[in-house]
Each structure stands twice: as structure tokens, then as C-alpha cells.
Amino acid sequence: MPESPLPPAHLAALLFAASVAWCTWRVLYNIYLHPLSRFPGPRAAASTRLWLAYVEVFKGVSLTDLRNELHAEYGNVVRISPNELHFSDPAAYDAIYNTKNKWDKDYEFYRAFDMDSSSLCYIKYPEAKQRRDVLSTLFSRSSILKMQDLVQAKLEMFCDVLKSDHAAGKASDLSLGFKCLAMDTISSFCYGRSMSAIDAPNFHAPLVIASENCLPILAITKHSGFLVWLLRQIPPRLAVKLGSPVMDAMFHLKKVQMRQIEDILRDPSELENAPHPIIYHELLNIDAQKGRLLPSKLSLFHEAQVLLAAGTDTVGVALMSTVYHLLAHPDMCTRLRMELRSVWLSCDECPRYEVLEKLPYLTAVVKEGLRLFPGLQALPRVVPPEGAVVCGIAIPGGTIVGQSLTFVSHAESIFPNAKSFDPERWLQADSKSLEGFITAFSKGPRSCLGINLAYCELYTALAYIFRRFELQADPTRQASLSFKEHFVPYFTGEHLHVFCKPVDT
């Protein structure tokens, strides 16, 4: 007769014991036998990747602060998880993010966005390059120069709101306002349809608010693939019934974007109705794909989401932080306003971007704002199988490596008094050599695709604001740039509220 199976209680105990044994072995292996065991760092970090989840999610520590503390204790290179190293030496940035490296991205980090078929989240370089090549024409400098009237049109609308706020005797929330401006600009540029965020009362656009409130979720989803899957299963109707404004706004955006994509896929002649070339002209261009299949509906949606988010947060935060620093230095505001008046004689006639970008002090302000920009932090890359050398240190193949941008742009060895906002540093004879240390748009073959549009927006927006208005920070609200790192900054302090008084001439 066959032997009877183990009783359920015994089987459960056996499985539990096996799990404990496996976890114990894995922890011991990570600490003592792993290829990275020779690198310094907290023992808990070497043991399991769950340590990062515990510190970030449960203790609420910003990874930006954590990295600073770890490097102060352990030195230039720190093991922050079983298979991940972070560097503090500024030289590491170019070693990791240079134009020659075609390294993969870290899947566990980028899965948090749930946009796997987008240029941001393609793990392998060839896929990302192919998508980048298709879109590069639209985001080229020549294309942006032709499209700058769109940027100015959005700024005219933005300035009208600031004037209305002044007439009502209230300060404008520029923390939200600049994001609304950036969102309307990038949506009009990419889709030929504005999100009309500028029109929202007090700049409280539901989609901008939702985008901000979603940021802390990234701190969780990057540690849990199951949660990414679970969020994907929530039906739109259920989210609406639950009464979540965040989910409601995000699902509304999905509905709008999907409807446009479906209309175009069903009838490509719809593209003829676009006011100018948009992303779907390029993405659905058979010639541009060079024999490859056209992107799927899901891939088109993912790309649309990525471009909207990237074009909103980076520009919006850069403008806000630059204005924040300028308002702390009235002499700088006066100097900038005088320079703008030299080429912008009448308030009604804005110079072209080609004129603005040649202004020395405005250029210095833009560069210094981007240097102090608390934007994208560590973007993890995977060392290829043959290994690599970073800062003279041999790194085994398969290791995840990265460096937060602030370890370069805030380095005292490169920028003396690095925490001070000082446009003068960009007006010195040797300032050209510093430009390579602006990391706001990342570096290398996977750097920000929209850099030309971003620069156009930064130059033009700062020119509009400081030429057309006299600005004064609301003394009753102490604005703060304190933030937690959730891929992009999640600001935890008071918003920047500014009284914007229009000038007559």
C-alpha cells in the first residue's frame, strides 16, 4: 500500500523550515560570499533589499538624505543593497553616464512607473535608442525654434492669471502655477491638445495635484512588483466610486489620451487636424520606424504618459526653485530685469528665444538654477557582464550602480560655496568648463529627450516673469524647498506664493 501523505500541519512546518533555511542562507551569502561583499555599507543593506524599503517606506527617510549620511560614514562607495553601489566622487558620474556606455537600466527601479513600453522604461538600450531616434526630430532644436510661439502663447495665458491674482489682492501659488504652465505647454506640444491646467482656480488643476500626490506611491511600488500589478487591476469605475480625487484625475487622463490614440489608429487622417506636428506623427510614421513594427496602442499610451509627466515636473520645479532663489536676492532680480529691458523695449513685444539665450546674465541665472535644481536623483544602471571600472574601482558585471546628481552639481570641489545661489560663477572666464557638471537632464545616450524644449521654456518663462512683473514673496508664508526623493522631488514644505505686480512699460 502507498504511504499516506504528510499531515497538513507537518507539511506546513516543513515548508516554513525550508523557507527559513533559504532566507538564512541568502542573507549569509549576501553578507559574506556575494561579489560585492568587500564593499562598505550597513550590514542590513548588504543582507536584503528590503532594508531600503524599510528605511524609505516605513521610516519615511528620503533616500537623498540617506545617501549623504552613508557616504559621510563609509566613504566614496557604499553598498546600499545586496547588489547595488552608490558613489559620491563626482568623477563617477561621467564614468557611469557617459555617451559610450549603453548599459541597461535597473528593472526593479523602473517598473514602479508601470510604463514598460516607453522611452523612459525600456530596460535595454537598443529599444530606447530606436524610440529616441523616432522622436528626436520633433524635439530637435530646429523644431523647438519653430514652435516657440506655442511657448509664448501659454505664457501669455499664465501672465493673465498673475494679473488677475494681483487685481484681487492675492499672491499667486507659483509652485503649482509653474507646473500648470509646463503641463499645458508639453501637452499642447506633444498632443496638440492642452490640459487647460492654467485655467484652474488658484492653479489647483486636478491633474497637477494628482501627479504630486502620486509621487509617494513610487516609493512603495519600486519595492513591490505585486503592488504595481495590483494597482493595474483597479477598474476606473471602482476608483471613482471610492471617491479618490487622485485616482479619478489619473483615470480621466487615461481616458482622454486613450480616446485620442484610438481615434488616430482607427482613422490616421485625424492627424491632419492637428495644429502642428505631434508625437503621433512620428511614432506612427512607417518610414521613421525603419522596418520595425509600429508601436502598439499600449506603447503609444505609455509614451504619452511619460512625456507629459517628464515635461511637467522638470520644468515646473526648475522654474519654481530658480524664482525662489532669485527672490532671496533683490539685487539679482534688479540686474536681470535691467538686462531684459535692454532687448525687450515694450512689454507687448517679447524677443525671440534666439535673442534671450544670448543674454549673459539670464543665461547665468538659468544655469545656476539648473545646478541647484533638486530634480532627478539617482538613475540606476546595470554594469555589463564584462564588468567596468568606476573611479579606479573594478565593479563586477551585473552590479547596479548609480550616483545622485547633487553629488556632482553640489560638489564643493567643483562649485565653491555650492549651496549658495550665485549666477556670477557662470560669468567668469573659466565658466565654460563647468557646463559639463550640470546634470539636471542627466548625461549620456539616455539623457532627457526634451532638453531643447526645456531650455526654451526656462529662458522664455523667466524673461516673461521678470520683465512684466515686480515680484515679492508673500511674507506671511515661509516657502521651503525641503523635499523627499520620489524619483523627482516631493516637496514637503510651504508652496512658493508670490505677489506679482504688473509693470506698465
N, C-alpha and C positions, 0 to 999 in steps of 0.2 A: 504493500500500500504506500502511496506517496505521502511524504511527510507533510504535516499541516503547516500552513504559512505562519510566520511570526505574528503573535498578537499585535494589534494596532499600537498598543502602548509601547511594546518593545521596539517596533519599527520606528516609531516617532523618536524614541530615545536614541536609537542608532543613528538616525538622520541628524539629530541635534548634535550628537557627539562628533559625527563626521564633519558637520559644518564648523563646529568649534575648532576641531583639529585643522581644517583647511584655513580658517581665518588666522589661527595662531601661526601656522607655517608661513602664510602670506606676509604677515607682519614681520616675522623674524627674517624672512628673505629680503623684504624691502629695507630693513634696517642694516643687515649685515652682509648680504650677498648681492644685492642689486648693483648694477653698473654705476649708479650714482651714489653708492654708499660712502664714498670718500669725500663727498661734498658736505660742507657745514650747513646746519639748519636745525630747527626744532625736531626732536625725536618723534613727536606726534605727527609732524608734517611728513617725515620720511615713512611713517607707518602706513598711513592711509590718506587718500584724497578727501575722505570725509572730514578731516581736520579743517580744511579750508571752508567746507560747508558749515561746520560748527562755528568757526570764527566769524564768517560773513553773515550767515543767516540767523543763527541763534544768539550770538553775542552782539551782532549789529555793528561790527568793526568794518570800516571802509578799507578795502584792500590797498588803497593808496597809502593810508597811514600804516597799515601792517607792513608793507614792503619797506617803508622808511625805517621802522623800528627793527626789522630783521637785519637790514644791511648795517645799521648802527651797531648791532650786536655781533654779527657774523662776518662782516666784510663784503667784498666786491661781488661774490657769487653766493647765492643762497638757494638751497633746495627747499622749495615751498610746497611740494607734493612729491609722492614717490618717484614720479618720472618727469618732474618739471624744475627748471632752474631759472632764476631771475638775476639780472646783472645790474649793478649800479654804475660801473665805469662808463662814461659817455661813449667811449670808443666801441662799446659793444653794440650800440645801435646800428652803426654802419656795417658792422660785421654780420648782423642778423638781417637787416632790412635793406641791403644794397641791391643794385639793379641786376647783379649776376645771380643772386640766389632765387631759385624757383621752388622754394620749399613749400611743402603742404601746410595747410592750416590745421589747428587742433580741433578735431571734430567735436569733442565733448564741450568745448567752449562755444563754438558757433551754432551748435544745434539749439541753443537757447532761443534763437530768433525764429526758429521754425520756418525758415525761408531757404531750404536746402538748394533750390534750383535758381538762385540769384547770384549775381556777380560777387556780392559780399560773402556768401556762404559756400560757394564752390570750394571744396577742400583741395582738389588737385589744380595745379597752376594752368595746365593746358585748357581746361574748361573755362577758367576765369579769364584767360587771355582771349579766347575766342569771343566771349561775351563783351569784353572790353574793346576789342577791335571793332565789333559791330557798332557799339555806341560812341566810339571815340570821335567820329565826325560831328555828331550832334553837340558834343561837349568841347570841341576844339576852340581855340582862341578866335579864329575867324568867324565861327558860328556865333560865339558869345558877343562879339563886336556887332554883328548884325542884329542880335536880339536884345541889345541893351535898352531899347525903347520900352520893352516889357518891364525891365527892372525899374526904370524911371516911372512908368505908369503906376506900378504898385506903390512906389514911394510917394507919389502924389496923393494917392488914396490914404496912405499912412499919415502923411503930414496933415491932411484934412481932419483926421481923427484927433491928432495932437492939438490942432487949433480949436476944435470943439471942446476938448477937455479944458483947455485954458480959458475959453469963454465961460465955461461952467464953474471955473474957480477950483478945479481939482487937478491933482498930479496924475500923470499917466503911468501905468504899470508897464515899464519897458522890458521887464523880464519876460512877461507874456507877449508884449507888443512886438518885440523883435522876432519872436518865434512865429507869431501870426504873419508878420511881413514875409519871413523866409518861407513859410508854408505856402502862402499864396503865390509867391514867386516861383518856387520849384514845381508846384502843381500846374500852374499855367504853362511853364516852360516844358514840362515832361508830357502832359496830357492835353494841353490846350484848353483846360478847364480849371478855374480857380476854386479853391476850397472856401473862399469868402470868409476866411478867419478874421481878417481885419475888421469886418463889419460887426463882429460880435460885441455886445456891450461890455465895456471895460476890458476888451481883449480876452474875455473869458470864452474863447472858442471851445466847444465841447471836445473837438478832436485834439487840440493842443493840450488841454487839461488831461484828456485820456492818455495821450502819449507820455506825459510826465508821470502820471500815476502808474503806468505800466512798467516804468523803469525798475522799481524794486523787485518786480516779479522775475526779472532777468537774473537777479542774484540767486534765485531759487532754481529756475529752470536749467541753468547751466550745470547744476549739480544733480539734476534728476531728469533723465530721459523719459521716465514714466510720466512725470508731471507734464512734460511737453506733449506727450501723446494724449493725456487726459484732457488738457485744455483744448486740444484739437477736436475732441469729440463733443464739446458742448454745442448743442444746436442754437442758432441765433434766437429762435423764439423763446427758448428757455432763459437765455441771458436777459432778454427784455423783460420776461416775467419776473425774474429775480430782482429787477429794478436796479441793476448795476449801471450807472451812467458811463463808466469806463468801457465795459463790455458792449453797451449799447452803441456808443460812438464808434468803437472799433468795427463792430459788425456792420454799422451803416456805411463806413468807409469801404469795407469789403464788398458790400452790395453795389455801391456806386462804381468802384473800379471794375468789378466783375461784369457789370452790365455794359460798360464801355468796351471791355475786351471782347465779350460775346457778340456785341453789335458789329465790331470790326471783323471778327473772324467769320461771322455769318455773311457780311457784305463788305469786303475790303474797300469798296468805293466810298465808304464812310470816311476814310482818311482824307478824301478830297475836301471834306467840310472843315477840316482842322484849320485854325487861323495861321498856322506856321508848322514847320516840320516838328513832329513829336516823336517820342521813343518808339512808338509802334511802326512808324515809317521805316525805322532802321531794323527793329527786331523782326519784322515780317518781310524784310527785303531779301528775296531769294538770292540775288547776286552777292549781297553782303555776307550771307551765310556760307558762301563758297562751297557749295555742295553738301553742306550739313542739313539735317532736318530743321525745319522751323521750330521755334520754341513752343512748348505745349501751353495750353491755357493756364495751367498752374504756374509754369515758369514765368509767363508774362505777368501774372498777378504778383508773384514773389518779387520780381524786378521792380514793379510799380511801387510796392510797399517799401522796399529798401531805399529807392531813390527819394521817396517822399520823406522818410524818417531821417536819412542822412542829410538831405538838403535843408531840413528844418532845424535840427538840433545844432549842427556845427556852426552854421552862420548865425543863428539866433543867439547862441551862447557867446560866440566870439564878439558880436556887436554889443551885447549887454555888458560883458566883462570889460571891454575897451572903454565904453562910456563910463562905467563905474570908476575906472582908474582915472580917466580924464577929469571927471567932476571933483576928484580929490586934489586936483592941481589947477586952480583957476588960471594961472599964468600959461599953462599949456593950452587951455581952451582958447584964450585970447590969441595966442600965436597961431593956432590952427585956423581960427576964424579970419585973421588978417591975411593969411596965405590964400585961403579960399576966395576972399574978396578980390584978390589980385587977378583972378581968372574968371570969377563969377560976378560980373558987374551988377546985374539985375537979378533979383530973386526969381523972376519968372523964366529966366533963360539958363538952364543948367548946362554946364560944359559936358562934352562927351567924355566917356571913360578914358579914352586915349589921352586927354588933357589932364584929367585928375591923377592918373597913375604916374605922371611925371612930376608932380608936386613933391618936393623933398620932405617937407615936414609931415604931410598927410601920409606919405609912404612910410616914414619912420614910425608914425602912430600905428599904422596897420601892422607893421612887422612886430612892434613891441606888444601890441595887443595879442597877436597870434603866439608870440613867445610865452606870454603869461597865461594864455588860453588854457583853462582847465578842462580840456576836451577828452578825446580818445586816450585811453590809458594803455595798458599792456595788450598787445595783439599777438597771442602765442603762435609760434611757428614750430614745425617738426623737423629736426635735423635729419638729413637724408641718410640712408643706410650706411654709406661710407664714412659717416662722421664729419665733424667740422672742428675748426679752431676758432674760438671766440676769446679775444683778449689774451692770446697766448695759451689758452687752456684747451686741451683736447676734450671734445664733447662726444660721447658715444652716439652712434646712429639711433634714431627713434626717440631721442630725448626732446621734450617740449622745452623751448627756450623763449624768452621774451624780455622786453625792457619797457617800462612806463616812460612816456615821452617827457615827463617832468625831470627825469634823471639826466636828460640832455639839456632841455631848454631852461632849466633852473639850476644848472651846474655853475657853482662859483668859479671854477677853473676856466670856464668859457665866458660867463657873463658876471663880472664883479657886481656885488650888490644885487644878486639875481632876483630877489623878491621885490625889488623896487621897480616901479613903472618909470622907465627912463628912455624916451624916444631918442634922446641925444646920442645914445650908444650906436644908433644906426646912421648918424651923420658924420662919424669920424672917418678918417682916411682909410682905415683898415676894416671898415664895417662890412665890406663885400665878403670877406672871409667868414663872417658869422652867419650868412644866409643859409648855409648848409646845415645849421643847427636848429632851424625852425622845423619842428616835427608835427605841427598841428594837422597836417594832411597825410601823415605817415611818409614813408620813403619806399623806394624800390618798385618792382614791377606790379605790385598790388596796392599802390598808393591811391589816394582819393581820385576818382574819375572826374569829379565835378570841381576841381581846383580852379579852373578858369572862371567858371560862373561864380564861385565863392568870392574870388578876388574882386570881380566886377561889383558884386553886391556890397562887399565891405567898403570899398572905396566910395561908391556912389551913395550908400546909406549914410556913412559918416559925413560926407560932404553936405548932403541934404540937411541932416540934423543940425550941424554946427554952422551952416550958412544961413539957414532960415529961422533958427530959434536961439534964444538965450536960455540956457538950461540951468536949473537949480534943483539939487536933490531935496526931496521932501524932508525937512529937519525933524519931523515927528516920527519918521520911520527910518530905523537904522538898517540900511541894506547890508547884506552879507553875501560873500562868495563861498561860504562853507558848504561843502558838498560831500556826498558819499559816492563812491565809484560804482556805477552800474553800467559798465561799458562806456557810456557818456555820463557827465555829471548829473547827479540828482541833488539839487540844491535844497538845503535844509533850513536856511535862514530866511529873513525877510526879503521880499522882492524889491527890486530897484524901482522906486517911484520918483518921478521927476516932473517938476513944473516946467512946461515948455512954452515960453513966451515968444510969439512970432515977432520977427523983426520987420520993419516997414520997407527997407530998401536993401 
